[in-house]
Amino acid sequence: MKNAVKFLSLVIIMVLFSCSTEPIIESETSLQSVASKAATNKSTVAVEDNLANIVGTSTIHRNENGITVNFKTDVIIPGNAYTIWFVVFDGPGPPTSSNYAAGHIAGESGKGNFSGHLLAKPGFMPLTAEVHVVLRTHGPAQPGMIPDQIHTIATGCVTGFPSGPSLHADSEVAGYCANIQVGVHPPVD
């Protein structure tokens, strides 16, 4: 049945093109333009730590429905809990939202690979927003708290450690939570 639907769709497209007074070459140019526009909706940027060292990459794919991120870092502490967050700037001034993307416990390699998705919603325009993808440490994984450590912004955090938007160093101290790495994606032109 699926093949029949695909074949019928192809026949309809061929009939429409044969009825067109437009030369096919213009249609090919239009298709190239659409493909080019789709390609510009992907951006890869360097991920930096608190000392502006490049420690990984962040790639986002955007369309009018939302954004998807793949965040790779080579410098995290094995056994620590980490989350990544979308920090969205839809205009000048402070961020308009901060949204959970993903979380994991770091493996022995000291490398991390996080992926997440953020759906478009009122006040969030995926194509025109500046998006910061932020890696946050939650310190060593704490038994009984791990699900919350890798899904929330502050579970397992002890007051007195750094907080706020600026980046800080990573730590093996239990209860230490801080934003430690970021990839900044400018809006699509």
N, C-alpha and C positions, 0 to 999 in steps of 0.2 A: 504494500500500500504506500509506504514512504517513497519508494522509487517511482511509483506512478505519479505522486504529487510533485516530486522534483522534476520529472519529465514534463508534466503539464505546465509547471511554472516556467520551465525553459522554453517551451513552445510559445507561451503567451508573450514572453520577453522578445523572442525572435519575431513574432507577428507585429508587436508594437514597433520594433526597430525598422521592420520592412515598410511600415506605413508612415514612418517619419520622413519629413522633408529635410531634416537636418542631416548633414553628412555624418557618417559614423565616426570619422576622425574627431569631430567636436565632442561626440559622446565619450570617446576614449579619454579626451582631455578632461572632461568633467569627472570621469571616474578617477583619473590620476589626481585631480584636485581634492576629491573626497578622501582618497587614500593618503595624500600628503597631510591633510588636516587631521586625520586620525593619528598619524605618526607624531604630530606635534603635541598630542595629548599624553605623551609619555615623557617623563623626565627622570633623569638619574643625576643625583648630586652626591658630593662627598659628605660623609658623616664625620663630624669633628667632635673631639672631647673638650674638656675645660681648658686645655692649653693650646687649642686650635690645631692639634695633631689630627691628621686624617687617619681614621681607624676603621672605615668601612664605606658602604654605599647605601643610599636610599633611592628606590625607584618607585614612582607612583604612576598609575594609569588613571586618567580622568575621562569622564564623559558627563553628560547632563544628569545622569542618574547617581553619580557618586565618584569616589576614588578608592583605589586599591593600592596598598603599599607592600613592598618587599624590602625589608630593612636587614642588612647584613653588617655584622661587626666582628672584628677580629680580636677585640680586647675587652673581655668580661671575665669575671672571677668564677671559676667552677664552683658549683654548689649554691651560688647566690640566686635569689629570685629577681626577675626583671619583667617590666612591662614596657610597652611602647604606646604612645599617645599621639593623636592628631591634635595639634594646636592650630586652630583656624583663625586667620585674620581676613575678614571680609571687607575691610576698608581701613582707613587710617585709625590709629589709636590702639587700645588694648585688644587682645584676642576676643573673638565673639563666642568661641566655644573651645572646650578641651574634651576630647572623646577617647575612650579606651579603644585600642586596636588589637593588642595581643599580649600574651605573657607566657613565660617559661622559666624553668629552673635551668641554669647554665650547666652544660655537660663538661667533661674533663678537658676538652680541646681548648676551652677559653674563647670559643667562637659562638656567635649566635645568628640565627636566621629567623626573623619574625615576619609574619604576613597578616594583614588585616584589611577590613573594608569599612568605609563610612558612606552611608546612603545620603543622598541629597535630602534636604528638609527646608522648611521655611527659614530664611536667614542664612543659609549655606548654599552658595553658588559654586559648585566644584570647579568650574572652568576659570573663574575669575578670582578665586580666593588664593591668598598666600598660605601655604600649608607647611608647618614645621612638624617633623616627625621626631619625637623626643623619646629617648631611652631613659628609663628611670630604674634605679636600683632600689631594692627593698631589703638589702643585706642578705645574710645567710638564710636559706630556707629553714623555716621554723615548723617542726612537726605539729600538726593540728591546725596550722594557719596557712599552709601552702595554697589551697584553692583561693583563699582571699588575697594572699600576697600577690598572686599572679593575675588577679582580676580587678583589683581596686587600687586607688592611688595612695592610700595611707595605712593599710592594714599591716601591722607588725612594726610600724614606725614609732620611735620614741621621740618625744619632744626634745628640743635643744639641738637637733641636727639640722643641716641646711634645708631650706625649702624655697619655694618661689621659682621664677622662670630661669634664673641664671644657672649655669652648669657648674657642677662640683666634681671632685674626684670620687672614684668608686671606693668601696671599703668592705672589709670582711668583718666589721663590727655588727653584732646583732642589734637590730632596731634602727640601723642607719638607713635612711631613705633620702635620695637626692636625684635630681635630673643630672645625667652624666654625659650624654651624647645627643647630638642633634643633626638632622639633615633639613635644610631650608629649601623648599620648592617655591619659586616665584609663580605668580599667576601666568596662565597661558595668554599669549598676546592675541 
